[in-house]
Amino acid sequence: MGTIRRRGKGYEADYYAGGKRLREGGFATKKEAQEYLGNRLQEIREGKFFGTRRIKHVRIDVLVDDYLNRFQGKSVVTERMHMNTIRNHFAGKQVSQISVYDVETFFAHRKSVPTIKGTPRSAATCNRELGALKRLINKAIAWGMAVSNPVLSVKLLREERGRMRFLSLEEAGRLMECASHHLRPIIATALCTGMRRGEIMGMRWQDIDLRNRTIFVPHTKNGHSRYVPISDSLINVLSNLPGHKGTDY
């Protein structure tokens, strides 16, 4: 048995487990405290309760805000998009109350929701969203807002391997003809090197060695630097690019 008591501005769950009296507070509403107490008593009845430690009972929206304020990764826009999806789905729910069932429900729902363009959501996209939820709850554990991560029990979807395709010389030529004048050096660099967009936009003159025919890429997707060889056609393109005053890009 257990009871709910008013404690200051919030509520407290009071119950017994293993002959010990346990009290956990910090619930904003009586309903939240009742739901938490119900889950705890169910675990005790099923023999799944192995003790507890005091944790901060925080709603998912509060956790998301704290997480994003401290996020320092490169993909800030993407991470914010994933976190807003999580915030909307688990609105009003406390982090410590999210179960494996809740995560599986979230995962199934995201698989059924089409993209903004109306196309089916890919397995890769669903997996990335689940990965974002995993990171969020891992942070909650580190901050004392959760005991375990229910995402670990949910299996990822199988992703289809992407199909690799190269432009033909004719296609590459048509692309260059149709492109705006200021875009042609960018496209030429991409075609001749296979560099990613971010790598090309981050190129600096000091990283280009025309004599040794290399481009130094200091920051790559996997975190390692690398050298990219320069072809004759690309040397011609880069050699004719004007420098811009006040910037080395």
N, C-alpha and C positions, 0 to 999 in steps of 0.2 A: 504494500500500500504506500501511497505517497500523497502529499498535499501541496497546494500552491499558496504561498503567502506573499502579501504585499511587503516590499522592502524598499524604502525610500521612494524614488520616483518609478521604480520598476517592480518586477516580480521575481520570486525565488521558488525553485523546485526543491522540496524536502522529501527524502525517501531513504529506505534502508536497503543495503546490499551486503551480503556476507556478514550480517550481524553488526554492520557499521552504519551509522547515520551519516548521510551525505546531503550537503546543501549546495546548490548551484544557482547563482543569481545572474543578474544582468539582462533579464528579459524585458523588452519594452512593453509588451502587452501580456495580459493574462492568457490569451489564446496561444501565444508563442510558448509560454511556460508549460501549458497543458500538453501541447504537442510534443515538446521535448521530454516531459515526464512520461508520457505514454510510450514513447520510443524506448526510454530507459527501462521501464517496467517490463516491456515486451522482451527486451534483451535478457533481463534477469530471469524471466520465466523460461526462456528458451536456452538458458545456460550460455549465452553469448556475451555476458557482461564480465569483464575481467578487471574491473576497477576504473577509476577515472582520475583525471587531473583537472584542476581548475583552468578553464579556458574562457576567453572573452567571447561572449555571444554577440556576433556582429552580423548585420544584414548584408546580403550579397552586394547591394549597391554601394555601401560604405567601403567594403573591401575592394571593389573595382576602382573606386575613386582613389584610394590609397595606393593601389597597385600601379595605376596609370601615372600618378604623380611621381612615382619613383622609377618608372620604366626607363631604361637607358639603351634599349636595343636599337638596331638600325631601322626596323620596320615599324615605326611608331604608328603610322596611319593604319596599317593592317592590324596591328595589335589592338588599337582602339576600336576598330570595326568588330573584331572578334569579341572584345570585352563588352561592347554595347549589346551584342547578340545574347551573350550570357546574362547580362544584367536584365534584359527584357524578359527572358524566359524564366529566370528564377526570382523575379521581382517579389519583394516582401519576405523572402525565405532567408533564414539564418544559415550561415556557412556550415556551422556544426551539425545542421540537420539534413544536409544533402546526402542522400543514400545512393547505393549502386542503382537501385530502381529509378531514382530521380535522374541519374546520369544517362541510363539506358533510354529513358523516356525522352530526354533532351536530344540524344543522338538519333533516335528514330524520327523525331519531329523534324530535325534538320535535314535528314535524308529525304523527307517527303515534301519539303518546301522548295519551290523552284527559285532560280536566281532572279535578279532584277530584270534580266533580259527574257525571263519566261522559260529558260532552258532547264533541264533536270540538273540538280546539284550533283557534282562529281564526288566520287569516293575520296579523292584527294582533298577537296574542300572540306568535306565533313570531318575527315581525319585531322585537318589543321585546326578546325574549331574545337574538336575534342582535346587536342594538344594544348590549346590555349586555356581550356578549363582545367586541365591537369596542372599547368604552370601556376594558375591562379590559386588553386587549393594547396599546392605545395608551399606557396608563399604564405597562405593562411596558417598552415601548420607551423612554419618558421616563426610566425608572429603570435602564436598561441591562440589562434582562433578556430582551430580544428585539430582533431587527434589523428585521423587517418585520411587517406585520399581514395575515395570510391572509384575514381576514374581508372585506377590501376586494374580493376576487375573487369573492365569493358574492353572487348576485342576490337581492334581497328578493322576497317573495311579493306578488302583487297583492292589495290590500285593497279589499273592497267598501265603498262609501260608506254611511255610516249613514243610516237612515231617520228623518227628522224627524217628530215627531208632537206635537200639542198636546192637552191635556185639554179636553174640552167643558165648558161651564158646569155641566152636570149632574154630570159626573164630578168636577170640582173641588169642587162642593158636597158630594157624598157623601164625598169624601176628608176634607174639613174636619169633617164630622159624625162620622166614625169615628175621627178622630185624638184622642189624649190631649190634655187641656187645655193642658199645657205645650208641646206640639208645634205647636199651631195658629198661633202667631205666626211660627214658622219656616217652616211650609208656606205661610202667606199671603205672606210675603216672597218665597219662591221663585216662587210663582204670579204675583205682581204684577211682579217684576223680572227673573226668569230668572237670578238670581245663583246661583253655584255654592255647594255646601254649605260649603266652607271659607271662602268669602267671607262667607256669612251668619253662620257661627259666630265669625268674627273681627270682627264689627261692634262699634263702640264708639259711645257717645253723642256724643262729640266729632266723629264723622264723619257724623252725621245732622243735616241742616239742614232742619227742618220749614218754616221761613219761605220758603226758596227751593226747597223740595220736591225735595231731592237727597240721595243717599247717596254719600259719598266712599269708594271702594274703593282703598286704597293698594297692595295686593298682588294682582295678577291672575296668571293662568296664564302669560301671555306676558311678565310682568315689568313691565308698564306700569300706572300708576294710571288710574282712570277715575271718572266721575260717573254715577250711575244715577238717573233721574227717579222720583219717588214719586207714586203715584196717590192719589186721594181715599180709597179704601178702605184703603190701606196707611197713610196718615196717621192714620186712625182707630185702626188696630191699634197703631201705634207710640206714639201719644199716650197710650194706656191701659196701656202696659207700665210696671211699677214699676221703680225703680232698685234696685240691690243694693249694700249697704254693703261697701266695701273693694274694689270692682271697677268699672271703667268699661265693661265689656262688656254 
